[in-house]
Amino acid sequence: MREGEFEMNKVKYLDEEIVIKRAIEVLIKELGPVEAIRFVNMPRRKRIESVRRHREWQELLNKDQFFKEVFKE
């Protein structure tokens, strides 16, 4: 390699099925089968609430005032 050049690292991702299988194995090992299943089945309410909160914020947003504050000179 010449000075100033860099080598890019190759990233290899695991197949999705392998990732899921390993994650479930870890959950069962660390939490036990009942708590692992309970974790997997937990509702995702908080994400929905944050999206709703963000949309409400956007509706109240004054675009011109927002841009003026963000891009102050």
C-alpha positions as CSV (number, residue, x, y, z in Angstrom):
1,M,0.0,0.0,0.0
2,R,1.1,3.5,-0.7
3,E,1.3,6.2,2.0
4,G,-2.1,7.8,2.7
5,E,-4.1,4.8,1.4
6,F,-6.1,2.6,3.7
7,E,-7.5,-0.8,3.4
8,M,-11.2,-1.2,3.9
9,N,-12.2,-4.0,6.2
10,K,-14.6,-6.5,4.8
11,V,-17.7,-7.0,6.9
12,K,-19.5,-10.3,6.7
13,Y,-22.9,-10.4,8.2
14,L,-24.4,-13.6,9.5
15,D,-27.5,-15.0,7.9
16,E,-30.7,-13.7,9.6
17,E,-31.8,-17.2,10.7
18,I,-28.4,-17.8,12.4
19,V,-28.6,-14.4,14.2
20,I,-32.2,-15.2,15.4
21,K,-31.2,-18.7,16.5
22,R,-28.2,-17.6,18.5
23,A,-30.1,-14.7,20.1
24,I,-32.9,-17.1,21.2
25,E,-30.3,-19.5,22.6
26,V,-28.7,-16.7,24.6
27,L,-32.0,-15.5,25.9
28,I,-33.0,-19.0,27.0
29,K,-29.6,-19.6,28.6
30,E,-29.6,-16.3,30.5
31,L,-33.3,-15.9,31.3
32,G,-34.7,-19.4,31.1
33,P,-37.3,-20.6,28.6
34,V,-40.3,-18.9,30.2
35,E,-38.8,-15.4,30.6
36,A,-37.1,-15.7,27.2
37,I,-40.5,-16.3,25.5
38,R,-42.0,-13.5,27.7
39,F,-39.3,-11.1,26.4
40,V,-39.8,-12.1,22.8
41,N,-43.6,-11.5,23.1
42,M,-43.4,-8.2,24.9
43,P,-45.6,-5.6,23.3
44,R,-43.7,-2.7,21.6
45,R,-45.9,0.1,23.0
46,K,-43.1,2.5,23.7
47,R,-42.0,2.7,20.1
48,I,-45.6,3.5,19.0
49,E,-45.9,6.2,21.7
50,S,-42.6,7.8,20.7
51,V,-43.7,7.9,17.0
52,R,-47.1,9.4,18.0
53,R,-45.4,12.0,20.2
54,H,-43.0,12.9,17.3
55,R,-45.9,13.3,14.9
56,E,-47.8,15.5,17.3
57,W,-44.6,17.6,17.7
58,Q,-44.4,17.9,13.9
59,E,-48.0,19.1,13.6
60,L,-47.3,21.9,16.1
61,L,-44.0,22.9,14.5
62,N,-43.7,26.3,12.9
63,K,-41.3,25.4,10.0
64,D,-40.1,28.9,9.3
65,Q,-39.3,29.6,13.0
66,F,-37.6,26.2,13.3
67,F,-35.3,26.7,10.3
68,K,-34.6,30.3,11.6
69,E,-33.4,28.9,14.9
70,V,-31.5,26.0,13.5
71,F,-29.7,28.0,10.8
72,K,-28.9,31.1,12.8
73,E,-26.3,33.3,11.3
